[in-house]
Amino acid sequence: MTVSATSTEAHEGQVTSGFWALTLGSIGVVFGDIGTSPLYAFREAVTHAAAGGPVSREIVLGVLSLILWSLFIVVTVKYVLLLLRADNHGEGGTLSLMALGQRALGRRSWVLMALGVVGASMFIGDSMITPAISVLSAVEGLKLVAPALDHYVVPLTIFILVLLFSVQSSGTARVASAFGPVMVVWFATLTILGLIHISDDPTVLQAINPYYAIQFVLSHGMIGLVTLGLVFLAVTGGEALYADLGHFGRKPIQAGWFYLVMPALLINYFGQGALVLSNPAAIVSPFYRLAPEILLLPLVVLATAATVIASQAVITGAYSLVRQAVQLGLLPRFEVRYTSETHAGQIYLPRVNRMLLLGVILLVLLFRTSSGLASAYGIAVSTTMVVDGIMGFVVIWKLWNWRAATAAALILPLVVVDMAFFTANLLKLLEGAWVPLLFGVAMAVMIWTWRRGAAILIAKTRRIEVPLIDLIKSLEKRPPHIVKGTAVFLTSDPNFVPTALLHNLKHNKVLHEHNVIVTIETAQTPRVDPAERVKMETISEKFATVRLRFGFMESPNVPKALVIARKLGWQFDIMATSFFVSRRSLKPSAQSGMPQWQDHLFIAMSRSANDATDYFQIPTGRVVEVGTQVTI
């Protein structure tokens, strides 16, 4: 991201140069997905509503009215005006909302955890479909420039996507600096093209009346419901407004939406509607038909740039979401590379990048057209929106201290609208909606397996672990050979002896003169104040415990945190300090508590986890790994 909302002024929306810089940044990053929807949303909805017949005036006005009121209810009311206020210490997104809800309840809720997992899993599915449909729909404009280029659409799309994913490792800072201006040009182009063609049939403005939306759905039965699922394409990306809250702040996102993005989208949709009313044949490609033929190629280039930006925002969001899931203990450790020295949010996850690229290419090859992918799109986003609405109710009720009835009166109508879109998208299950569901279910199974396997593993190791106090008393009675220096042992529970410490005593027959038991905790907040990062407790002359707390948006850096510990009175020399880390080798057990397939999946996920030394950013030259074998 080019700018971070780290100052109070940015979050409170004071009208300063920093505020407008954040607004420009939000236009480039937050609105990329929803901003490219005019390429395909209106076309797909009207085409399916016509069901092979003529495109009537009733259909055009009905679809336009549905798009207008969907943008108003789902995006403007629910996300821009309501959920943007539900920030978790400045951060947004499904997992942030889950953590906020759990904090509001004052306990861990399995219902909220399940909702968070479902929402996060569906976002991963959306992260694969958005780049595929966005870039494909833009490149398809080449067919209007030169029909002979039809055969090159899919190969060119794949080439652009491979190029996009291949540059992720070098960081997005330079590319992101151009995101805002490019998207401003894009939205200005949407506005101009729409304004030019509204005069083709000014009566198109009648679609502002919600009567046309209601009448269309009620009079078209099943076709109306299917069309509603395709109208939803116009609001996909609305959830990104909340997910990117921490990068830009509430006021800049609201300003970008109200001052530029929403007017540009509505004007363009109404321009497409007026064009189709005056020339029904234009429904084949209403967006590109808005431009004069001489400007088609430049428009294709601009649209491709806009869709690449939209894809970049989703890819970056997937990186952030997976990192949050790892910090919350929902997934094994993934390798995280930082691509910026100044912005901690700019990260690159190689494994996630490869997974997304493979999924995107498979989708392009499987569906081959944006119309085909349109059926697969929507279910993931509508599921996330339903989840956000339900968890938002908990936050408004418990954290904002509203009466349950008042909170329900506010949220229930919005959730009902989301459920209507979800149901409409389910009707496309066999046409392609199964794809994001498959991705989402696979992700949810992985999270469920990791949580369940980790709980079983902890329960098994607890049976053989020795309380730390008992070991200290035993060592005081019969002290082993003492060596100089400090030993740091990482463990998940400071009340029990770390496995690495037991093995050091058993096999090396030595004990360091200073032994520090370090526990790393993940807070329910995105970030932790440095003053609350470290908590030290001296247990005996040779033993002390240190608790390091990190937010779920932060990456644990043990050496930096220990510098804070030195300021609190712990004197140590990093060059005379050894870090002891346990490395477990897991074997399946006949009585593990999980099915055999889940045993093997958990073991495979454990083996693929990033090395603890790298993940906690510990100097490799100071690490001693102790291997143990555990059956699960």
ABEGO torsion letter per residue (X at the ends): XABBBABAAAAAGBBBAAAAAAAAAAAAAAAAAAAAAAAAAAAAAAAAAAGGBBBBAAAAAAAAAAAAAAAAAAAAAAAAAAAAABBBGGBBEAAAAAAAAAAAAGBBBAAAAAAAAAAAAAAAAAAAAAAAAAAAAAAAAAAAABAAAAAAAAAAAAAAAAAAAAAAAAEAAAAAAAAAAAAAAAAAAAAAAAAAAAAABAAAAAAABAAAAAAAAAAAEAAAAAAAAAAAAAABGAAAAAAAAAAAEAAAAAAAAAAAAAAAAAAAAAAAAAAAAABAAAAABAAAAABBAAAAAAAAAAAAAAAAAAAAAAAAAAAAAAAAAAAAGABBBBBBBBABAABAABBBBAAAAAAAAAAAAAAAAAAGBAAAAAAABGAAAAAAAAAAAAAAAAAAAAAAGBBAAAAAAAAAAAAAAAAAAAAAAAAAAAAGAAAAAAAAAAAAAAAAAAAAAAAAAAAAAAAABBBAAAAAAAAAABBBBBBBEBBBBBBABAABBBAAAAAAAAAAGBBBABBBBBBBBBBABABBBAAAABBBBBABAABBBBBBBBBAABBBBAAAAAAAAAAAGBBBBAAABBBBBBBBBBBBBABAGBBAAAAAAAAAAAAABBBAAAAAGBBAAABBBBBBBBBX
